[in-house]
Amino acid sequence: MKIPATVKLLLCASLTVLLQLSAYAHTGLKESTPAAAATVKMSPEHLLLVFTEPVKLLKLELMGVGHEMPTGFEANSEAMVSYRIETPGMHPGEFTVNWAVIGADGHAVSNYFSFTVDPNAPEAAAAGHGHGAAAGHGHDAAADHH
Amino acid sequence: MFSFPTTWEFASLVCKLFLYFGAASIAGGSLCLWLYSDGSRRMVERNLLYIMLGSLLGFQAVIANFLIQIGLVNDDGLIAMFDWTMASLLLDTALGDMSVARLLGFGIAFVASLRLLRTTRQLMRGPDQTFYRLQMLVYSLALLLVAFSFRVGGHNSVLPLTSQVAITIHFMAFALWIGSLYPLLMSSGSDDLASLQLTMKRFGDGAIAIVVALLAAGSLMLWGLLDSWQEFISSAYGIALLIKFSLVLAILGVAAINRLVLVPRLNREANAGKLRTSIRQEMGLAIAILMTTSYLSTIIGPVDH
């Protein structure tokens, strides 16, 4: 089928502008303990994740440098705003939390945040609680937002 | 506000685009078969083939999108799309409900097209009224199932009932209009210009009602999705909506020229050629609108939803 040149031009222009528009995170992590990019002095016994709306937590991985840490995470079918996940056996070091959730609109979101456990950190640098999503990078593709 | 979509986002967007094409082929194909076909066996077969291929494309897009969501959640390469534990978890969410409704809709349309195509090929001449009534009934059911899926999941699914009804009407009106363009392009190759003119005039009259429903339902959806008019310029969602509005205005302009200028002059072959070019322009713009809508509904969302 032959498409006229003016329409092709419009198609290309629309596509170019659209691809420049960023993904807007729908369901997101409102805050976490420890917070994203935080340095804490004490090894946390649990992670606390608070989301912007009730979600089903599908995945949670706590990664140390080159290894995965044990957690009390179990996927369940109930949607909740906050999740408290036990983290036994934590030790000093850098950690990354990979999480994925799905909201009531069927929109899956995955993201991550990192924090550091450093018993020798100066008091001013150590802060354990705060907004978690900002420092993360994420995928926000999903089924439907219509 | 400015960044590039990820690979998973792109894949999800392409699936959404195919889903729209599939739904449009069911709606437009069956409408044209019922109201705007010349009744010849050849034209009926072409329409059924169009619906069959569209529903197959839609069916595959739904499965692919579900697998892509598993891959997105696991984020561990392509093989992570086939994690059956995650699949069973996702099936128990709005995404699972949506996917099942869409698979049922596209599945029904595909099987019905196969059966009707076989029946048509056994006929010596064009089908009778029972055939047309049956096809409208089956394809309406299939389209309703796909439209219903937007009430189960997506941004409007978490909004009040008005918005959920609006998305259903908006989706069906879009599918009827956009999906009719390809069958009309096929019809416009006819040598019988008087008959073609009548068909195009009848379609133009019907399209007015479809466009009014489309715009009214779209406005209602916006009312629910946006908190303020400022979001049109301050959010990625608003800017994408403005692009969509511009494209909608352009397609309405082309449709008006068709209806008011080209169709009344359809008494010479040269003018029929102009009409074909104009329908192609409409189809190109329709693809741009669908791409924008896929982007709006898959990758970006309104600020508070």
Chai-1 contact restraints between the chains, C-beta under 6 A:
chainA,res_idxA,chainB,res_idxB,connection_type,confidence,min_distance_angstrom,max_distance_angstrom,comment,restraint_id
A,I3,B,R280,contact,1.0,0.0,6.0,A-B,restraint_1
A,I3,B,G284,contact,1.0,0.0,6.0,A-B,restraint_2
A,P4,B,Q281,contact,1.0,0.0,6.0,A-B,restraint_3
A,V7,B,Q281,contact,1.0,0.0,6.0,A-B,restraint_4
A,V7,B,G284,contact,1.0,0.0,6.0,A-B,restraint_5
A,L10,B,A288,contact,1.0,0.0,6.0,A-B,restraint_6
A,L11,B,A288,contact,1.0,0.0,6.0,A-B,restraint_7
A,S14,B,I243,contact,1.0,0.0,6.0,A-B,restraint_8
A,S14,B,A288,contact,1.0,0.0,6.0,A-B,restraint_9
A,L18,B,Y295,contact,1.0,0.0,6.0,A-B,restraint_10
A,Q20,B,F2,contact,1.0,0.0,6.0,A-B,restraint_11
A,L21,B,A236,contact,1.0,0.0,6.0,A-B,restraint_12
A,L21,B,A240,contact,1.0,0.0,6.0,A-B,restraint_13
A,L21,B,I300,contact,1.0,0.0,6.0,A-B,restraint_14
A,S22,B,M1,contact,1.0,0.0,6.0,A-B,restraint_15
A,S22,B,F2,contact,1.0,0.0,6.0,A-B,restraint_16
A,S22,B,S3,contact,1.0,0.0,6.0,A-B,restraint_17
A,S22,B,A236,contact,1.0,0.0,6.0,A-B,restraint_18
A,A23,B,I299,contact,1.0,0.0,6.0,A-B,restraint_19
A,A23,B,I300,contact,1.0,0.0,6.0,A-B,restraint_20
A,Y24,B,A236,contact,1.0,0.0,6.0,A-B,restraint_21
A,Y24,B,I300,contact,1.0,0.0,6.0,A-B,restraint_22
A,Y24,B,G301,contact,1.0,0.0,6.0,A-B,restraint_23
A,H26,B,G301,contact,1.0,0.0,6.0,A-B,restraint_24
A,L58,B,V73,contact,1.0,0.0,6.0,A-B,restraint_25
A,L58,B,L89,contact,1.0,0.0,6.0,A-B,restraint_26
A,K59,B,V73,contact,1.0,0.0,6.0,A-B,restraint_27
A,A75,B,L89,contact,1.0,0.0,6.0,A-B,restraint_28
A,S77,B,D92,contact,1.0,0.0,6.0,A-B,restraint_29
A,A100,B,V73,contact,1.0,0.0,6.0,A-B,restraint_30
A,I102,B,T93,contact,1.0,0.0,6.0,A-B,restraint_31
A,A104,B,V158,contact,1.0,0.0,6.0,A-B,restraint_32
A,D105,B,G153,contact,1.0,0.0,6.0,A-B,restraint_33
A,D105,B,G154,contact,1.0,0.0,6.0,A-B,restraint_34
A,D105,B,H155,contact,1.0,0.0,6.0,A-B,restraint_35
A,D105,B,S157,contact,1.0,0.0,6.0,A-B,restraint_36
A,D105,B,V158,contact,1.0,0.0,6.0,A-B,restraint_37
A,G106,B,A94,contact,1.0,0.0,6.0,A-B,restraint_38
A,G106,B,L95,contact,1.0,0.0,6.0,A-B,restraint_39
A,G106,B,M98,contact,1.0,0.0,6.0,A-B,restraint_40
A,G106,B,G153,contact,1.0,0.0,6.0,A-B,restraint_41
A,A108,B,Q69,contact,1.0,0.0,6.0,A-B,restraint_42
A,A108,B,L72,contact,1.0,0.0,6.0,A-B,restraint_43
A,A108,B,V73,contact,1.0,0.0,6.0,A-B,restraint_44
A,S110,B,L72,contact,1.0,0.0,6.0,A-B,restraint_45
A,S110,B,V73,contact,1.0,0.0,6.0,A-B,restraint_46
A,S110,B,D75,contact,1.0,0.0,6.0,A-B,restraint_47
A,H139,B,T6,contact,1.0,0.0,6.0,A-B,restraint_48
A,H139,B,W8,contact,1.0,0.0,6.0,A-B,restraint_49
A,H139,B,L72,contact,1.0,0.0,6.0,A-B,restraint_50
A,A141,B,W8,contact,1.0,0.0,6.0,A-B,restraint_51
A,A141,B,E9,contact,1.0,0.0,6.0,A-B,restraint_52
A,A141,B,S12,contact,1.0,0.0,6.0,A-B,restraint_53
A,A141,B,L72,contact,1.0,0.0,6.0,A-B,restraint_54
A,A143,B,L95,contact,1.0,0.0,6.0,A-B,restraint_55
A,A143,B,G153,contact,1.0,0.0,6.0,A-B,restraint_56
A,D144,B,G153,contact,1.0,0.0,6.0,A-B,restraint_57
A,D144,B,G154,contact,1.0,0.0,6.0,A-B,restraint_58
A,D144,B,S297,contact,1.0,0.0,6.0,A-B,restraint_59
A,H145,B,G154,contact,1.0,0.0,6.0,A-B,restraint_60
A,H145,B,H155,contact,1.0,0.0,6.0,A-B,restraint_61
A,H145,B,S297,contact,1.0,0.0,6.0,A-B,restraint_62
A,H145,B,G301,contact,1.0,0.0,6.0,A-B,restraint_63
A,H146,B,F150,contact,1.0,0.0,6.0,A-B,restraint_64
A,H146,B,G154,contact,1.0,0.0,6.0,A-B,restraint_65
A,H146,B,H155,contact,1.0,0.0,6.0,A-B,restraint_66
A,H146,B,N156,contact,1.0,0.0,6.0,A-B,restraint_67
A,H146,B,I167,contact,1.0,0.0,6.0,A-B,restraint_68
A,H146,B,S297,contact,1.0,0.0,6.0,A-B,restraint_69
